[in-house]
Amino acid sequence: MFCKVMAGGIHGITSFLAQVEVDSTQAMPGFDMVGLLGSEVREAKERVRVALKNSGFQLPPRRITVNISPADIRKEGSAYDLPIAIGILVSVEKLTEEVLRNTLFIGELGLNGEVKPVKGILPMMLMAKEQGIKRCILPKDNSMEGAVVEGIKVIGVSSLIETLGYLMEGEENADKMIAPTRIDRLSLFIQEEEKKIPDFADIRGQEMVKRAAVIAAAGFHHLLITGTPGAGKTMIAKRIPSILPPLSMEESLEVSKIYSVSGLLKEGCPFITKRPFLHPHHTISRQALAGGGRIPRPGILSLSHRGILFLDELPEFGRENIEVLRQPLEDKEVQIARNYGSITYPADIMLVAAMNPCPCGFYPNRERCTCTESQIQKYRGRISGPIYDRIDICVEAKAVELEQLQRKEEGKSSRELKEQVMRARRVQEKRYLGSPYFFNADLENKDIAKYCSLGKEEEKFMESMFYSLNLSARAYHRTLKVARTIADVEESEEIKREHLSEAVCYRGFEV
Amino acid sequence: MEKYYYWLHNVSGIGRITFNKIVTHMTPEELYQGNTEKIKELLTKKQIENIKRSKEIWDVQKQWELLKKRNINLFYNGGRGYPEKLSVISDAPPVLYQKGKTEILHQPSVAVIGARSCSNYGSFMAKELGRELARIGIVVVSGMARGIDSICQRTSLEYGGESIGVLGSGVEICYPPEERQLFEGLQKKGCLVSENPPFTQPQSGLFPLRNRIISALADVIVVVEAREKSGTLITVDMALEQGKEVYAIPGRTTDWVSRGCNKLIKQGAGVLLSVEEFLEEISPILKVKYDRGITESIGKLSSEEKKIVEVLDTTLKNMEEIYELVKQKNTDISLPQVMNLVMDLRMKKIIEEENGYYFCNKIAVATKTLQ
């Protein structure tokens, strides 16, 4: 008998509907699988046969053929085990074909018949919803993740026998046997809020860097912090997540999809509710940064999507690694090309980088710094102009003096600063309604004039400032974008003179 | 005549001393024509052999034309065009290669020398000197090294002045390589000078030697910043030997880079307290007229602006430090306000900026705002 089981395949961070077709005929006994299968899927043959046997089903002596369509897309991963097993049982008439209707099967099998978790549940569920699938049977460990997508009945199973028991019961009894998994998405967000993250109140002084951090977070501008060793660059960077605007539901799903295909969603945390903050060590490889591998996987850049990628000691990452950032910072996505097709991973990140002002770290203190001008230039030159170009805000952190540390007063707390960020966020939301932009930093040059228009007087001021400070043309747009965010933080409709001159202060050194 | 000097100077194994020995007895032309008898006892066998060999491979006329094509001039000690200032020193270079304007070798000049890794104060003073010297048309002599040397020479050229770069390498080799722009500028608006053949690569041994040419070509020497043991102080020793006037710019006693200068002052060097005063003092030596330029008035500063200027000096400070210092003066001022004031002052050129750090010369500001 012939039957078709629905399964989900993963390509990049999207999923496609795969049909597992199983046929059994009276012929020379055998078991064959076709359909452009990756090695994990080919190995499913053995897993399924033994799992069936150990669950109490002896395969009848028939010729069984399995095809997974569409046959021109390469199938990877272990999520096909369960649909194949179910397909075989239906084709040898242990189960009725009725059970397959409107149902998606996902799961890996162990030899003893247990159902193990797989990667990429979230994209598969989103695909299932699009396809109008009503019910999904998936590994119990993945059931929370699956339940994130509303409108589909999610059944978490832990073994093949349990699955069969469930399928053989009538609809009502079955739900009593295994209750469909449900989660409350909102409560997860609220739980997240309460988790303790480092607070800006711990930092004394450093007003300038804090201010820059607020502006960067408000407009999602890339930020570069320079400073002597021990100035607290890392400390500050680690506190930026505490002032970022929260993830919206759509953003959260986008991020969760990436984590889902990477298998990084933890149990009890079925989807990502706060902006990612990743800080890889500088020995990272290019593939790990951008994504890659024979079977492409998202890199750190994509895992920081809608969040912060913090690169401490930026020049130490090496020119090659840093250059990798160029295209993703511009296009907000990473494209990985392989001979069987290219995959696009989103990578809309806020880059926060920290570096020393010179190789020894103490410039401009000539008592301690003996670096020559050319050494300093060389050190800064490890980061190319195009990268500096994309970083809107540069700021310097200075080692705090003892006296300042001893002062009792606390710095501004994250709560206060976040309030400022949220204010600016709301203004931007309103302004960019119906446009492709989310944040001021996203603005493309052609639209800058539209959204960052200056009054006559301000325009004159900007011109004279550029002339007298000898600024480059490329600094012009950056300054405008940053000034727009400063105005938003200050709740000013127009960009004023003081916003412009503050923005110029953040331009840092020009290479 | 010069072409034979060029030949002899390029014979391997003939150094400065041997060269001088030979030319006291005969001209290189005579030597080239074949008469080696007279000086046989002066030279080693190997040197004679080298001279013979080089006669065979060195086409005097062709080589000379190649040199001319590169616009390089050659002056020999005692010949036409050789600077008199140079010929009077005890260890005068027998041959001088030169590229660029020739007349400035004979004009009144001041050598500005100093540390390679200079402080901001040093670079500021070097700029001031370069600018003022350019304004009154005095040639700046220096070694085109990183730091003080190149900063002063660059500024001088920028303000339309003339400058002589005395190189340790040949005049066709740009060292340090990052000073390519200055190297080209000197060829056009000033000149380059070296005692080594045009394509000599920089070697550490050559630099102390070229220092004697710097001090010889200058009438007055100013040391901007120097560590206690430095090449700069070698130049000063040479200058004193040659009987030149030496000035030093005093610095803070705690600064490493000012140690050398302060020590010179202790030993009796002239003290440069302001560029204007210095130029008034040396103008009789240089036989030039000096009158102070008119400083542009920029009007009075507001009380807030004054507070910012008060906390600044010629050391580099970043915005955070300025803010902290202003706040310590018990003023209720916010960070964005400070940033605004600093940028305003920066546009008025009262505050200057380097690599994102700010500094200011208060005395200059005082004179600017007084009028």
HADDOCK unambig.tbl for C-alpha pairs under 7 A between the chains (distance, minus, plus):
assign (segid A and resid 206 and name CA) (segid B and resid 320 and name CA) 6.79 0.50 0.50
assign (segid A and resid 207 and name CA) (segid B and resid 320 and name CA) 6.86 0.50 0.50
assign (segid A and resid 208 and name CA) (segid B and resid 320 and name CA) 5.58 0.50 0.50
assign (segid A and resid 364 and name CA) (segid B and resid 316 and name CA) 6.61 0.50 0.50
assign (segid A and resid 366 and name CA) (segid B and resid 119 and name CA) 6.25 0.50 0.50
assign (segid A and resid 367 and name CA) (segid B and resid 255 and name CA) 6.72 0.50 0.50
assign (segid A and resid 367 and name CA) (segid B and resid 256 and name CA) 6.72 0.50 0.50
assign (segid A and resid 370 and name CA) (segid B and resid 117 and name CA) 6.95 0.50 0.50
assign (segid A and resid 372 and name CA) (segid B and resid 117 and name CA) 5.42 0.50 0.50
assign (segid A and resid 465 and name CA) (segid B and resid 347 and name CA) 6.47 0.50 0.50
assign (segid A and resid 468 and name CA) (segid B and resid 347 and name CA) 5.83 0.50 0.50
assign (segid A and resid 469 and name CA) (segid B and resid 347 and name CA) 6.66 0.50 0.50
assign (segid A and resid 498 and name CA) (segid B and resid 340 and name CA) 5.86 0.50 0.50
assign (segid A and resid 501 and name CA) (segid B and resid 340 and name CA) 5.71 0.50 0.50
assign (segid A and resid 501 and name CA) (segid B and resid 343 and name CA) 6.13 0.50 0.50
assign (segid A and resid 502 and name CA) (segid B and resid 336 and name CA) 6.46 0.50 0.50
assign (segid A and resid 502 and name CA) (segid B and resid 339 and name CA) 5.77 0.50 0.50
assign (segid A and resid 502 and name CA) (segid B and resid 340 and name CA) 6.08 0.50 0.50
assign (segid A and resid 505 and name CA) (segid B and resid 339 and name CA) 6.92 0.50 0.50
assign (segid A and resid 508 and name CA) (segid B and resid 356 and name CA) 5.59 0.50 0.50
assign (segid A and resid 509 and name CA) (segid B and resid 355 and name CA) 5.18 0.50 0.50
assign (segid A and resid 509 and name CA) (segid B and resid 356 and name CA) 5.72 0.50 0.50
